[in-house]
Amino acid sequence: MRKSLIILCCQAEGLLELEFATFLTKIPHPLNNLNLFPYYGNYIKLANLEYGILNVNGVVQPKKVAFVGSSPMPLTSIIMASQHMKSTHFDNFDIDEAANDVALKIVPFDIC
């Protein structure tokens, strides 16, 4: 039962992100509206935690970061890039090509 619930939650969260990311692509300046996402505050906390872990381990301002599993709305890498690693180049990858396509409409390649 636990495994089924984990799978169901992952699918639901993936659909929520896809739906919201698609919404963002249809409004002007999608990056200015990320805070409308219901779990945005959780992503802020997650990015702070992840940056803290990197910092403690001596990874402060790397030149490049590959973010694997970035989803259609790459919030963690956006927050890391805008608040913690401003000089770092982020490459976002997801196994789902549709997720990559939607993400590129939110964060165009030339500003990553």
Biopython code that builds the backbone (N, CA, C, O; Angstrom):
import numpy as np
from Bio.PDB.StructureBuilder import StructureBuilder

atoms = [
    (1, "MET", "N", (0.828, -1.185, 0.000)),
    (1, "MET", "CA", (0.000, 0.000, 0.000)),
    (1, "MET", "C", (0.883, 1.263, 0.000)),
    (1, "MET", "O", (0.590, 2.229, -0.704)),
    (2, "ARG", "N", (1.963, 1.243, 0.795)),
    (2, "ARG", "CA", (2.849, 2.403, 0.884)),
    (2, "ARG", "C", (3.412, 2.766, -0.489)),
    (2, "ARG", "O", (3.420, 3.932, -0.881)),
    (3, "LYS", "N", (3.884, 1.745, -1.213)),
    (3, "LYS", "CA", (4.458, 1.972, -2.539)),
    (3, "LYS", "C", (3.419, 2.589, -3.472)),
    (3, "LYS", "O", (3.736, 3.504, -4.232)),
    (4, "SER", "N", (2.204, 2.104, -3.420)),
    (4, "SER", "CA", (1.127, 2.640, -4.257)),
    (4, "SER", "C", (0.851, 4.105, -3.938)),
    (4, "SER", "O", (0.636, 4.912, -4.842)),
    (5, "LEU", "N", (0.857, 4.446, -2.658)),
    (5, "LEU", "CA", (0.619, 5.830, -2.258)),
    (5, "LEU", "C", (1.752, 6.753, -2.706)),
    (5, "LEU", "O", (1.506, 7.884, -3.127)),
    (6, "ILE", "N", (2.987, 6.271, -2.615)),
    (6, "ILE", "CA", (4.126, 7.071, -3.070)),
    (6, "ILE", "C", (4.012, 7.339, -4.571)),
    (6, "ILE", "O", (4.210, 8.467, -5.022)),
    (7, "ILE", "N", (3.695, 6.312, -5.330)),
    (7, "ILE", "CA", (3.537, 6.470, -6.782)),
    (7, "ILE", "C", (2.413, 7.441, -7.096)),
    (7, "ILE", "O", (2.565, 8.314, -7.951)),
    (8, "LEU", "N", (1.287, 7.297, -6.413)),
    (8, "LEU", "CA", (0.142, 8.181, -6.626)),
    (8, "LEU", "C", (0.504, 9.636, -6.304)),
    (8, "LEU", "O", (0.149, 10.539, -7.062)),
    (9, "CYS", "N", (1.196, 9.869, -5.202)),
    (9, "CYS", "CA", (1.596, 11.222, -4.816)),
    (9, "CYS", "C", (2.565, 11.825, -5.832)),
    (9, "CYS", "O", (2.462, 13.003, -6.171)),
    (10, "CYS", "N", (3.494, 11.023, -6.308)),
    (10, "CYS", "CA", (4.450, 11.504, -7.312)),
    (10, "CYS", "C", (3.728, 11.891, -8.602)),
    (10, "CYS", "O", (4.016, 12.926, -9.203)),
    (11, "GLN", "N", (2.798, 11.054, -9.012)),
    (11, "GLN", "CA", (2.036, 11.353, -10.232)),
    (11, "GLN", "C", (1.214, 12.627, -10.053)),
    (11, "GLN", "O", (1.165, 13.468, -10.951)),
    (12, "ALA", "N", (0.574, 12.769, -8.901)),
    (12, "ALA", "CA", (-0.253, 13.955, -8.644)),
    (12, "ALA", "C", (0.598, 15.225, -8.623)),
    (12, "ALA", "O", (0.211, 16.244, -9.196)),
    (13, "GLU", "N", (1.746, 15.163, -7.970)),
    (13, "GLU", "CA", (2.602, 16.343, -7.917)),
    (13, "GLU", "C", (3.148, 16.683, -9.302)),
    (13, "GLU", "O", (3.267, 17.856, -9.654)),
    (14, "GLY", "N", (3.476, 15.665, -10.080)),
    (14, "GLY", "CA", (3.941, 15.891, -11.448)),
    (14, "GLY", "C", (2.880, 16.565, -12.294)),
    (14, "GLY", "O", (3.181, 17.474, -13.068)),
    (15, "LEU", "N", (1.635, 16.124, -12.150)),
    (15, "LEU", "CA", (0.536, 16.740, -12.898)),
    (15, "LEU", "C", (0.281, 18.175, -12.437)),
    (15, "LEU", "O", (-0.004, 19.050, -13.255)),
    (16, "LEU", "N", (0.383, 18.415, -11.130)),
    (16, "LEU", "CA", (0.215, 19.770, -10.605)),
    (16, "LEU", "C", (1.279, 20.702, -11.186)),
    (16, "LEU", "O", (0.972, 21.811, -11.624)),
    (17, "GLU", "N", (2.530, 20.242, -11.186)),
    (17, "GLU", "CA", (3.616, 21.069, -11.731)),
    (17, "GLU", "C", (3.423, 21.320, -13.220)),
    (17, "GLU", "O", (3.626, 22.438, -13.694)),
    (18, "LEU", "N", (3.031, 20.289, -13.959)),
    (18, "LEU", "CA", (2.807, 20.457, -15.391)),
    (18, "LEU", "C", (1.680, 21.443, -15.657)),
    (18, "LEU", "O", (1.802, 22.315, -16.517)),
    (19, "GLU", "N", (0.594, 21.307, -14.927)),
    (19, "GLU", "CA", (-0.551, 22.210, -15.106)),
    (19, "GLU", "C", (-0.164, 23.652, -14.784)),
    (19, "GLU", "O", (-0.502, 24.569, -15.533)),
    (20, "PHE", "N", (0.537, 23.853, -13.683)),
    (20, "PHE", "CA", (0.913, 25.214, -13.294)),
    (20, "PHE", "C", (1.961, 25.773, -14.245)),
    (20, "PHE", "O", (1.907, 26.951, -14.596)),
    (21, "ALA", "N", (2.916, 24.946, -14.668)),
    (21, "ALA", "CA", (3.944, 25.402, -15.606)),
    (21, "ALA", "C", (3.305, 25.806, -16.931)),
    (21, "ALA", "O", (3.691, 26.808, -17.534)),
    (22, "THR", "N", (2.330, 25.026, -17.378)),
    (22, "THR", "CA", (1.617, 25.364, -18.614)),
    (22, "THR", "C", (0.875, 26.693, -18.447)),
    (22, "THR", "O", (0.869, 27.516, -19.362)),
    (23, "PHE", "N", (0.257, 26.904, -17.297)),
    (23, "PHE", "CA", (-0.395, 28.186, -16.991)),
    (23, "PHE", "C", (0.617, 29.326, -17.079)),
    (23, "PHE", "O", (0.331, 30.369, -17.667)),
    (24, "LEU", "N", (1.798, 29.127, -16.494)),
    (24, "LEU", "CA", (2.821, 30.179, -16.498)),
    (24, "LEU", "C", (3.266, 30.550, -17.909)),
    (24, "LEU", "O", (3.580, 31.709, -18.179)),
    (25, "THR", "N", (3.293, 29.570, -18.808)),
    (25, "THR", "CA", (3.747, 29.857, -20.175)),
    (25, "THR", "C", (2.776, 30.760, -20.927)),
    (25, "THR", "O", (3.121, 31.328, -21.963)),
    (26, "LYS", "N", (1.575, 30.886, -20.405)),
    (26, "LYS", "CA", (0.551, 31.663, -21.090)),
    (26, "LYS", "C", (0.392, 33.081, -20.556)),
    (26, "LYS", "O", (-0.449, 33.835, -21.044)),
    (27, "ILE", "N", (1.183, 33.447, -19.568)),
    (27, "ILE", "CA", (1.089, 34.791, -19.016)),
    (27, "ILE", "C", (2.424, 35.510, -19.230)),
    (27, "ILE", "O", (3.470, 34.869, -19.325)),
    (28, "PRO", "N", (2.381, 36.837, -19.304)),
    (28, "PRO", "CA", (3.632, 37.577, -19.479)),
    (28, "PRO", "C", (4.541, 37.418, -18.257)),
    (28, "PRO", "O", (4.067, 37.355, -17.123)),
    (29, "HIS", "N", (5.819, 37.355, -18.499)),
    (29, "HIS", "CA", (6.837, 37.302, -17.446)),
    (29, "HIS", "C", (6.599, 36.165, -16.449)),
    (29, "HIS", "O", (6.379, 36.411, -15.264)),
    (30, "PRO", "N", (6.642, 34.934, -16.929)),
    (30, "PRO", "CA", (6.353, 33.806, -16.034)),
    (30, "PRO", "C", (7.267, 33.749, -14.805)),
    (30, "PRO", "O", (6.831, 33.327, -13.734)),
    (31, "LEU", "N", (8.516, 34.167, -14.948)),
    (31, "LEU", "CA", (9.430, 34.116, -13.803)),
    (31, "LEU", "C", (9.007, 35.052, -12.677)),
    (31, "LEU", "O", (9.370, 34.840, -11.520)),
    (32, "ASN", "N", (8.253, 36.069, -13.008)),
    (32, "ASN", "CA", (7.775, 37.009, -11.978)),
    (32, "ASN", "C", (6.561, 36.470, -11.219)),
    (32, "ASN", "O", (6.107, 37.089, -10.258)),
    (33, "ASN", "N", (6.042, 35.333, -11.642)),
    (33, "ASN", "CA", (4.818, 34.799, -11.036)),
    (33, "ASN", "C", (4.998, 33.427, -10.410)),
    (33, "ASN", "O", (4.013, 32.750, -10.114)),
    (34, "LEU", "N", (6.227, 33.010, -10.207)),
    (34, "LEU", "CA", (6.495, 31.692, -9.623)),
    (34, "LEU", "C", (5.907, 31.554, -8.226)),
    (34, "LEU", "O", (5.512, 30.461, -7.818)),
    (35, "ASN", "N", (5.849, 32.656, -7.498)),
    (35, "ASN", "CA", (5.345, 32.614, -6.123)),
    (35, "ASN", "C", (3.860, 32.275, -6.047)),
    (35, "ASN", "O", (3.335, 32.057, -4.955)),
    (36, "LEU", "N", (3.186, 32.226, -7.170)),
    (36, "LEU", "CA", (1.777, 31.824, -7.184)),
    (36, "LEU", "C", (1.609, 30.312, -7.036)),
    (36, "LEU", "O", (0.526, 29.831, -6.703)),
    (37, "PHE", "N", (2.683, 29.568, -7.285)),
    (37, "PHE", "CA", (2.618, 28.113, -7.163)),
    (37, "PHE", "C", (2.327, 27.746, -5.711)),
    (37, "PHE", "O", (2.981, 28.265, -4.807)),
    (38, "PRO", "N", (1.360, 26.860, -5.470)),
    (38, "PRO", "CA", (0.959, 26.559, -4.090)),
    (38, "PRO", "C", (2.093, 26.105, -3.165)),
    (38, "PRO", "O", (2.050, 26.379, -1.966)),
    (39, "TYR", "N", (3.092, 25.425, -3.697)),
    (39, "TYR", "CA", (4.187, 24.913, -2.854)),
    (39, "TYR", "C", (5.458, 25.748, -2.982)),
    (39, "TYR", "O", (6.542, 25.273, -2.642)),
    (40, "TYR", "N", (5.343, 26.976, -3.462)),
    (40, "TYR", "CA", (6.526, 27.811, -3.680)),
    (40, "TYR", "C", (7.357, 27.958, -2.402)),
    (40, "TYR", "O", (8.583, 27.865, -2.453)),
    (41, "GLY", "N", (6.717, 28.182, -1.282)),
    (41, "GLY", "CA", (7.426, 28.324, -0.004)),
    (41, "GLY", "C", (8.231, 27.077, 0.336)),
    (41, "GLY", "O", (9.330, 27.174, 0.884)),
    (42, "ASN", "N", (7.687, 25.908, 0.012)),
    (42, "ASN", "CA", (8.422, 24.660, 0.248)),
    (42, "ASN", "C", (9.690, 24.604, -0.600)),
    (42, "ASN", "O", (10.729, 24.127, -0.144)),
    (43, "TYR", "N", (9.598, 25.092, -1.829)),
    (43, "TYR", "CA", (10.769, 25.088, -2.705)),
    (43, "TYR", "C", (11.835, 26.069, -2.215)),
    (43, "TYR", "O", (13.030, 25.814, -2.359)),
    (44, "ILE", "N", (11.403, 27.182, -1.643)),
    (44, "ILE", "CA", (12.366, 28.127, -1.054)),
    (44, "ILE", "C", (13.127, 27.424, 0.072)),
    (44, "ILE", "O", (14.354, 27.500, 0.142)),
    (45, "LYS", "N", (12.395, 26.746, 0.945)),
    (45, "LYS", "CA", (13.040, 26.014, 2.050)),
    (45, "LYS", "C", (13.962, 24.917, 1.521)),
    (45, "LYS", "O", (15.068, 24.738, 2.031)),
    (46, "LEU", "N", (13.519, 24.193, 0.517)),
    (46, "LEU", "CA", (14.322, 23.120, -0.062)),
    (46, "LEU", "C", (15.609, 23.672, -0.673)),
    (46, "LEU", "O", (16.687, 23.119, -0.452)),
    (47, "ALA", "N", (15.504, 24.748, -1.432)),
    (47, "ALA", "CA", (16.695, 25.340, -2.052)),
    (47, "ALA", "C", (17.663, 25.849, -0.985)),
    (47, "ALA", "O", (18.876, 25.699, -1.132)),
    (48, "ASN", "N", (17.142, 26.444, 0.080)),
    (48, "ASN", "CA", (18.004, 26.898, 1.173)),
    (48, "ASN", "C", (18.728, 25.725, 1.818)),
    (48, "ASN", "O", (19.920, 25.809, 2.116)),
    (49, "LEU", "N", (18.006, 24.633, 2.031)),
    (49, "LEU", "CA", (18.593, 23.431, 2.615)),
    (49, "LEU", "C", (19.675, 22.851, 1.703)),
    (49, "LEU", "O", (20.768, 22.516, 2.159)),
    (50, "GLU", "N", (19.363, 22.738, 0.425)),
    (50, "GLU", "CA", (20.323, 22.181, -0.530)),
    (50, "GLU", "C", (21.563, 23.060, -0.644)),
    (50, "GLU", "O", (22.684, 22.554, -0.697)),
    (51, "TYR", "N", (21.365, 24.366, -0.683)),
    (51, "TYR", "CA", (22.524, 25.258, -0.751)),
    (51, "TYR", "C", (23.363, 25.134, 0.521)),
    (51, "TYR", "O", (24.592, 25.136, 0.456)),
    (52, "GLY", "N", (22.712, 25.027, 1.659)),
    (52, "GLY", "CA", (23.435, 24.848, 2.918)),
    (52, "GLY", "C", (24.284, 23.587, 2.902)),
    (52, "GLY", "O", (25.422, 23.597, 3.372)),
    (53, "ILE", "N", (23.740, 22.502, 2.367)),
    (53, "ILE", "CA", (24.480, 21.241, 2.274)),
    (53, "ILE", "C", (25.686, 21.411, 1.347)),
    (53, "ILE", "O", (26.787, 20.958, 1.659)),
    (54, "LEU", "N", (25.469, 22.059, 0.220)),
    (54, "LEU", "CA", (26.587, 22.299, -0.706)),
    (54, "LEU", "C", (27.659, 23.166, -0.053)),
    (54, "LEU", "O", (28.852, 22.878, -0.145)),
    (55, "ASN", "N", (27.217, 24.220, 0.602)),
    (55, "ASN", "CA", (28.128, 25.175, 1.245)),
    (55, "ASN", "C", (28.982, 24.497, 2.319)),
    (55, "ASN", "O", (30.194, 24.706, 2.372)),
    (56, "VAL", "N", (28.358, 23.694, 3.167)),
    (56, "VAL", "CA", (29.076, 22.980, 4.229)),
    (56, "VAL", "C", (30.133, 22.045, 3.642)),
    (56, "VAL", "O", (31.165, 21.789, 4.263)),
    (57, "ASN", "N", (29.864, 21.541, 2.438)),
    (57, "ASN", "CA", (30.788, 20.617, 1.792)),
    (57, "ASN", "C", (31.741, 21.304, 0.808)),
    (57, "ASN", "O", (32.379, 20.647, -0.015)),
    (58, "GLY", "N", (31.827, 22.625, 0.906)),
    (58, "GLY", "CA", (32.806, 23.376, 0.120)),
    (58, "GLY", "C", (32.404, 23.730, -1.289)),
    (58, "GLY", "O", (33.226, 24.238, -2.052)),
    (59, "VAL", "N", (31.166, 23.479, -1.657)),
    (59, "VAL", "CA", (30.691, 23.836, -2.992)),
    (59, "VAL", "C", (29.890, 25.129, -2.854)),
    (59, "VAL", "O", (28.701, 25.104, -2.535)),
    (60, "VAL", "N", (30.552, 26.249, -3.098)),
    (60, "VAL", "CA", (29.910, 27.537, -2.845)),
    (60, "VAL", "C", (29.413, 28.191, -4.136)),
    (60, "VAL", "O", (28.222, 28.479, -4.253)),
    (61, "GLN", "N", (30.277, 28.424, -5.081)),
    (61, "GLN", "CA", (29.895, 29.058, -6.339)),
    (61, "GLN", "C", (30.489, 28.288, -7.517)),
    (61, "GLN", "O", (31.422, 28.769, -8.159)),
    (62, "PRO", "N", (29.961, 27.097, -7.808)),
    (62, "PRO", "CA", (30.482, 26.351, -8.946)),
    (62, "PRO", "C", (30.173, 27.089, -10.252)),
    (62, "PRO", "O", (29.225, 27.871, -10.323)),
    (63, "LYS", "N", (30.969, 26.837, -11.264)),
    (63, "LYS", "CA", (30.733, 27.481, -12.560)),
    (63, "LYS", "C", (29.490, 26.923, -13.242)),
    (63, "LYS", "O", (28.733, 27.655, -13.879)),
    (64, "LYS", "N", (29.291, 25.602, -13.097)),
    (64, "LYS", "CA", (28.156, 24.935, -13.744)),
    (64, "LYS", "C", (27.518, 23.929, -12.803)),
    (64, "LYS", "O", (28.189, 23.313, -11.975)),
    (65, "VAL", "N", (26.197, 23.775, -12.947)),
    (65, "VAL", "CA", (25.453, 22.763, -12.211)),
    (65, "VAL", "C", (24.500, 22.087, -13.186)),
    (65, "VAL", "O", (23.791, 22.758, -13.937)),
    (66, "ALA", "N", (24.485, 20.772, -13.173)),
    (66, "ALA", "CA", (23.507, 20.000, -13.934)),
    (66, "ALA", "C", (22.425, 19.564, -12.952)),
    (66, "ALA", "O", (22.712, 18.885, -11.967)),
    (67, "PHE", "N", (21.211, 19.947, -13.216)),
    (67, "PHE", "CA", (20.092, 19.593, -12.349)),
    (67, "PHE", "C", (19.273, 18.530, -13.076)),
    (67, "PHE", "O", (18.615, 18.817, -14.076)),
    (68, "VAL", "N", (19.320, 17.321, -12.572)),
    (68, "VAL", "CA", (18.651, 16.187, -13.209)),
    (68, "VAL", "C", (17.309, 15.943, -12.530)),
    (68, "VAL", "O", (17.227, 15.847, -11.305)),
    (69, "GLY", "N", (16.261, 15.843, -13.340)),
    (69, "GLY", "CA", (14.913, 15.668, -12.802)),
    (69, "GLY", "C", (14.289, 17.001, -12.472)),
    (69, "GLY", "O", (13.666, 17.164, -11.423)),
    (70, "SER", "N", (14.456, 17.959, -13.374)),
    (70, "SER", "CA", (14.065, 19.340, -13.073)),
    (70, "SER", "C", (12.570, 19.618, -13.236)),
    (70, "SER", "O", (12.086, 20.637, -12.743)),
    (71, "SER", "N", (11.844, 18.759, -13.900)),
    (71, "SER", "CA", (10.399, 18.879, -14.089)),
    (71, "SER", "C", (10.045, 20.009, -15.048)),
    (71, "SER", "O", (10.933, 20.732, -15.499)),
    (72, "PRO", "N", (8.761, 20.175, -15.368)),
    (72, "PRO", "CA", (8.366, 21.254, -16.275)),
    (72, "PRO", "C", (8.506, 22.641, -15.636)),
    (72, "PRO", "O", (8.491, 23.658, -16.328)),
    (73, "MET", "N", (8.637, 22.663, -14.341)),
    (73, "MET", "CA", (8.801, 23.930, -13.632)),
    (73, "MET", "C", (10.027, 23.802, -12.723)),
    (73, "MET", "O", (9.898, 23.404, -11.566)),
    (74, "PRO", "N", (11.209, 24.135, -13.235)),
    (74, "PRO", "CA", (12.449, 23.893, -12.494)),
    (74, "PRO", "C", (12.675, 24.888, -11.348)),
    (74, "PRO", "O", (13.632, 25.662, -11.359)),
    (75, "LEU", "N", (11.781, 24.848, -10.368)),
    (75, "LEU", "CA", (11.812, 25.829, -9.286)),
    (75, "LEU", "C", (13.090, 25.796, -8.457)),
    (75, "LEU", "O", (13.640, 26.847, -8.130)),
    (76, "THR", "N", (13.566, 24.613, -8.115)),
    (76, "THR", "CA", (14.748, 24.544, -7.259)),
    (76, "THR", "C", (15.938, 25.208, -7.929)),
    (76, "THR", "O", (16.647, 25.990, -7.296)),
    (77, "SER", "N", (16.168, 24.908, -9.200)),
    (77, "SER", "CA", (17.312, 25.518, -9.874)),
    (77, "SER", "C", (17.094, 27.018, -10.103)),
    (77, "SER", "O", (18.052, 27.790, -10.064)),
    (78, "ILE", "N", (15.868, 27.432, -10.339)),
    (78, "ILE", "CA", (15.588, 28.872, -10.496)),
    (78, "ILE", "C", (15.896, 29.604, -9.194)),
    (78, "ILE", "O", (16.537, 30.655, -9.207)),
    (79, "ILE", "N", (15.448, 29.056, -8.087)),
    (79, "ILE", "CA", (15.699, 29.685, -6.779)),
    (79, "ILE", "C", (17.187, 29.667, -6.455)),
    (79, "ILE", "O", (17.731, 30.665, -5.982)),
    (80, "MET", "N", (17.848, 28.544, -6.707)),
    (80, "MET", "CA", (19.290, 28.467, -6.452)),
    (80, "MET", "C", (20.026, 29.516, -7.287)),
    (80, "MET", "O", (20.921, 30.197, -6.787)),
    (81, "ALA", "N", (19.643, 29.644, -8.562)),
    (81, "ALA", "CA", (20.319, 30.583, -9.465)),
    (81, "ALA", "C", (20.042, 32.033, -9.095)),
    (81, "ALA", "O", (20.921, 32.884, -9.225)),
    (82, "SER", "N", (18.845, 32.316, -8.643)),
    (82, "SER", "CA", (18.493, 33.707, -8.367)),
    (82, "SER", "C", (18.844, 34.161, -6.955)),
    (82, "SER", "O", (18.987, 35.361, -6.717)),
    (83, "GLN", "N", (18.988, 33.223, -6.006)),
    (83, "GLN", "CA", (19.225, 33.626, -4.625)),
    (83, "GLN", "C", (20.571, 33.184, -4.055)),
    (83, "GLN", "O", (21.090, 33.823, -3.139)),
    (84, "HIS", "N", (21.137, 32.117, -4.576)),
    (84, "HIS", "CA", (22.333, 31.567, -3.945)),
    (84, "HIS", "C", (23.547, 31.493, -4.860)),
    (84, "HIS", "O", (24.666, 31.772, -4.430)),
    (85, "MET", "N", (23.338, 31.126, -6.094)),
    (85, "MET", "CA", (24.455, 30.891, -7.014)),
    (85, "MET", "C", (24.286, 31.756, -8.255)),
    (85, "MET", "O", (24.092, 31.248, -9.360)),
    (86, "LYS", "N", (24.361, 33.048, -8.061)),
    (86, "LYS", "CA", (24.046, 33.987, -9.134)),
    (86, "LYS", "C", (25.012, 33.939, -10.309)),
    (86, "LYS", "O", (24.645, 34.333, -11.416)),
    (87, "SER", "N", (26.226, 33.470, -10.100)),
    (87, "SER", "CA", (27.190, 33.403, -11.202)),
    (87, "SER", "C", (27.299, 31.995, -11.789)),
    (87, "SER", "O", (28.140, 31.751, -12.654)),
    (88, "THR", "N", (26.473, 31.087, -11.336)),
    (88, "THR", "CA", (26.516, 29.692, -11.787)),
    (88, "THR", "C", (25.583, 29.484, -12.979)),
    (88, "THR", "O", (24.471, 30.012, -13.009)),
    (89, "HIS", "N", (26.046, 28.717, -13.949)),
    (89, "HIS", "CA", (25.217, 28.334, -15.097)),
    (89, "HIS", "C", (24.524, 27.016, -14.755)),
    (89, "HIS", "O", (25.186, 26.049, -14.378)),
    (90, "PHE", "N", (23.215, 26.970, -14.883)),
    (90, "PHE", "CA", (22.432, 25.772, -14.589)),
    (90, "PHE", "C", (21.958, 25.132, -15.895)),
    (90, "PHE", "O", (21.440, 25.811, -16.781)),
    (91, "ASP", "N", (22.143, 23.829, -15.995)),
    (91, "ASP", "CA", (21.562, 23.034, -17.071)),
    (91, "ASP", "C", (20.533, 22.124, -16.437)),
    (91, "ASP", "O", (20.856, 21.323, -15.560)),
    (92, "ASN", "N", (19.284, 22.248, -16.884)),
    (92, "ASN", "CA", (18.186, 21.446, -16.338)),
    (92, "ASN", "C", (17.845, 20.314, -17.305)),
    (92, "ASN", "O", (17.727, 20.521, -18.513)),
    (93, "PHE", "N", (17.690, 19.122, -16.749)),
    (93, "PHE", "CA", (17.363, 17.947, -17.550)),
    (93, "PHE", "C", (16.221, 17.190, -16.893)),
    (93, "PHE", "O", (16.149, 17.077, -15.669)),
    (94, "ASP", "N", (15.338, 16.679, -17.723)),
    (94, "ASP", "CA", (14.292, 15.791, -17.230)),
    (94, "ASP", "C", (14.141, 14.664, -18.235)),
    (94, "ASP", "O", (14.361, 14.870, -19.428)),
    (95, "ILE", "N", (13.774, 13.487, -17.779)),
    (95, "ILE", "CA", (13.591, 12.340, -18.662)),
    (95, "ILE", "C", (12.395, 12.553, -19.595)),
    (95, "ILE", "O", (12.313, 11.947, -20.663)),
    (96, "ASP", "N", (11.478, 13.415, -19.178)),
    (96, "ASP", "CA", (10.259, 13.695, -19.930)),
    (96, "ASP", "C", (10.502, 14.884, -20.867)),
    (96, "ASP", "O", (10.653, 16.018, -20.411)),
    (97, "GLU", "N", (10.539, 14.619, -22.167)),
    (97, "GLU", "CA", (10.793, 15.688, -23.141)),
    (97, "GLU", "C", (9.733, 16.784, -23.080)),
    (97, "GLU", "O", (10.045, 17.958, -23.278)),
    (98, "ALA", "N", (8.488, 16.413, -22.810)),
    (98, "ALA", "CA", (7.420, 17.415, -22.695)),
    (98, "ALA", "C", (7.713, 18.364, -21.528)),
    (98, "ALA", "O", (7.464, 19.566, -21.622)),
    (99, "ALA", "N", (8.239, 17.819, -20.437)),
    (99, "ALA", "CA", (8.613, 18.662, -19.290)),
    (99, "ALA", "C", (9.713, 19.629, -19.689)),
    (99, "ALA", "O", (9.669, 20.802, -19.318)),
    (100, "ASN", "N", (10.697, 19.156, -20.437)),
    (100, "ASN", "CA", (11.775, 20.027, -20.902)),
    (100, "ASN", "C", (11.239, 21.138, -21.798)),
    (100, "ASN", "O", (11.658, 22.290, -21.683)),
    (101, "ASP", "N", (10.317, 20.793, -22.687)),
    (101, "ASP", "CA", (9.751, 21.784, -23.602)),
    (101, "ASP", "C", (9.008, 22.886, -22.848)),
    (101, "ASP", "O", (9.152, 24.066, -23.167)),
    (102, "VAL", "N", (8.216, 22.499, -21.851)),
    (102, "VAL", "CA", (7.474, 23.500, -21.062)),
    (102, "VAL", "C", (8.447, 24.350, -20.247)),
    (102, "VAL", "O", (8.291, 25.569, -20.168)),
    (103, "ALA", "N", (9.447, 23.714, -19.644)),
    (103, "ALA", "CA", (10.429, 24.446, -18.837)),
    (103, "ALA", "C", (11.156, 25.492, -19.672)),
    (103, "ALA", "O", (11.439, 26.584, -19.179)),
    (104, "LEU", "N", (11.461, 25.178, -20.924)),
    (104, "LEU", "CA", (12.152, 26.144, -21.791)),
    (104, "LEU", "C", (11.292, 27.375, -22.074)),
    (104, "LEU", "O", (11.824, 28.444, -22.374)),
    (105, "LYS", "N", (9.977, 27.234, -21.982)),
    (105, "LYS", "CA", (9.098, 28.383, -22.190)),
    (105, "LYS", "C", (9.063, 29.281, -20.950)),
    (105, "LYS", "O", (8.754, 30.469, -21.043)),
    (106, "ILE", "N", (9.384, 28.700, -19.790)),
    (106, "ILE", "CA", (9.422, 29.484, -18.560)),
    (106, "ILE", "C", (10.796, 30.111, -18.382)),
    (106, "ILE", "O", (10.910, 31.290, -18.049)),
    (107, "VAL", "N", (11.829, 29.326, -18.602)),
    (107, "VAL", "CA", (13.210, 29.785, -18.464)),
    (107, "VAL", "C", (13.916, 29.535, -19.786)),
    (107, "VAL", "O", (14.486, 28.463, -19.994)),
    (108, "PRO", "N", (13.884, 30.507, -20.673)),
    (108, "PRO", "CA", (14.548, 30.315, -21.971)),
    (108, "PRO", "C", (16.019, 29.979, -21.796)),
    (108, "PRO", "O", (16.671, 30.460, -20.870)),
    (109, "PHE", "N", (16.523, 29.167, -22.675)),
    (109, "PHE", "CA", (17.900, 28.674, -22.601)),
    (109, "PHE", "C", (18.911, 29.801, -22.456)),
    (109, "PHE", "O", (19.896, 29.658, -21.731)),
    (110, "ASP", "N", (18.683, 30.910, -23.130)),
    (110, "ASP", "CA", (19.687, 31.975, -23.132)),
    (110, "ASP", "C", (19.804, 32.717, -21.793)),
    (110, "ASP", "O", (20.729, 33.510, -21.622)),
    (111, "ILE", "N", (18.898, 32.482, -20.848)),
    (111, "ILE", "CA", (19.054, 33.156, -19.559)),
    (111, "ILE", "C", (19.366, 32.170, -18.431)),
    (111, "ILE", "O", (19.432, 32.559, -17.266)),
    (112, "CYS", "N", (19.557, 30.899, -18.777)),
    (112, "CYS", "CA", (19.898, 29.902, -17.756)),
    (112, "CYS", "C", (21.310, 30.126, -17.261)),
    (112, "CYS", "O", (21.785, 29.389, -16.397)),
]
sb = StructureBuilder()
sb.init_structure("model")
sb.init_model(0)
sb.init_chain("A")
sb.init_seg("    ")
for serial, (resi, resn, name, xyz) in enumerate(atoms, 1):
    if name == "N":
        sb.init_residue(resn, " ", resi, " ")
    sb.init_atom(name, np.array(xyz, "f"), 0.0, 1.0, " ", f" {name:<3s}", serial, name[0])
structure = sb.get_structure()
